[in-house]
Amino acid sequence: MKDWSAEYRSVNEAAEAALADFEREHRRIADVNGAIAEASTTMRSKDRSLSIDLDGRGEITAITFHGTKYRSMAPTELAHVLLETIRSGRAECVRKMSEAMGDDFLPGISFADLANGKLDSEDVFQKLVEPFIGDGVGEGILGRSPKNSQGGSRHD
C-alpha cells in the first residue's frame, strides 16, 4: 500500500491533493470528450472510388461514391474496398483519440491498444490497482502473474 504520510503532512493535505487531482482529471476528460465529439475523419479509398466519413468515435456517418467506377466492380471487390477504407478510417480515428488522450491516459496502458482490444482486461485491471497496493503483487490480484508490456511475465 502506498505510504501517504511520506508525501503529505496530514490527512487533510492528502485529501485536498487528491481532490485537486480528481478535478484536474475531470476537466481533462471533459476536454477530451469535447474534442472527440467535434472530431470527424474522411477517408478516401486507395482507388479513389469512394470515401467514408466517420465521427470522432469512429462510427460511419456517410459513404460517398465518386464517379461510376463502383458500378463496374465485382461485389467482392467493392466489399473489399469498403472494408479496407472503413478500417483505415477507424484506425485514423483511434490515432486521433489517442493523441487527444495524451501519453498519460492510464499508467502503463496505451489508449490505442485499449481501443483496439489488444489488451487483456485482467492485465488492465492489474495495472489500475498496482498504484494502490504497490508493485510487489506477486501472483497478481487475480491470482496470476502480471504481464509486462511485451506480454511476458514481469517476474521472468
N, C-alpha and C positions, 0 to 999 in steps of 0.2 A: 504494500500500500504506500502511496506517496506521502512523504513527511511534509505536511503543510507548514509545520512550526518552523522549519528551517528557512522558509521563504517569507513568511509573514509574522508580524509581531503579535497579532491577535486573531481570534476567530472572526471578529467584525471586519478587520482589514482583508482577510482572505475572502469573506463573503462579498465585500464591496468589489474586490478584484474579479471575482467570479461573475458577479452581476454585470460589471463593465465589459468583460469578455463576451458574455452572453448577448448583451445589447449590440456590441460591435458585430458579432456574427449574425445577429438577426438583421441588421442593416445591410450587411454584405449579401446575405441570401435574398433579401428583398430586391437589392440592386441587380443581382444575377437573374432573378425571376423576371424582372422588368426587361432586362436585355434579351432574354430568351423569348419573351412574349412579343417583342418588337422585331426580332430577327426573322429573316427569310433567306432562302437559298434557291437559286435557279441553277439546275444542272442540265447542260446540253449533251446529248448523246455524241459518241465519238464520230458517228457518220453524219451528224448534224440534222438528222431527220426528225428529231423530237426533243422536247425539253420538259423537265419535271420541276415544278415549283413546290417547295417544302416550307413549312412554318419552322419556327425556332426549335421545336421539339422533334423535327424530322418527319412529321406527318405530311403526306402528299396533299396539296391544296389545288393543284392543277396539272394537267398533262396537255401539252400543246404539240400538235404535229405541224412540221414545217415542210411546205411543198407537198408533193404527192408520192414521194419515194415509198412511204409506208404501205401504199396500196399494192405495190408490186412485191412486197416482202412475203415470204412464206410465213405462216402463223408462228412456227417455232423461231424463226429469225426475228420477227417482231417482238415476240415474248422475251427473247434473249436481250435485245436492245433495251426494252423496257426495264427488265430486271437489273441489267448492268448499270443503267442510268440511275435507277432508284437507289441501288447500293452505293454508288458513288455520291449521290446527293445526301444520303443519310450519313455516310462517313464524314462528309464535309460538315454536316450539322453537328455531329458529335465533336469534331475538331473545334468548331466554334464554341460549343457549350463548354468543352474542356478548357479552352482559352479564357472564357468568361469566369469559370470557377476558380481558375488560378492553380498554382502548384500546391497550395496548402489546403486543398479541398478536404481531405482527411489524411492524417499522418500515415504514410506508407501505402496509401491507396490512390491509384490513378483513376481519375474520373472516366477517362476513355475506356480503360479496362472494365470498370464497373458497368458503364453504359452498354458495352458490347458483350457483357455476360462472360468475360474472360476470368473473373474472379470467383472463387468458391465462397459461398455465403458463410461457411464456418470460419474461413480464414479472415473474411471481412469482420466478422463478429470478434474474433480473437484480437485483431488489430485495434478495434474500437475500445475493448476493455483493458488492454495492456497498460495504458497510461494510468489507470486507476488501481491496478494491482501489481504493477511492476513488470520488468522484463523476464524475471526468472519464474515463469509459469509452468515449467516442467512439461508435463504432458498436455498442457493447454486446458482451457476452461471446459472444452467439450470432450476431454478425455483422449485427445490425440495430439501429436506433436505439431506445433505451428510450423508453417512453411515460410521460407524466406522468399524474396521477390523473384528468385529464379525457379521456384517451385519445389525445391528440396527442403528437407527438414532443417531447421535452424540449428539443430544440435548435432548435425553430421560432422 
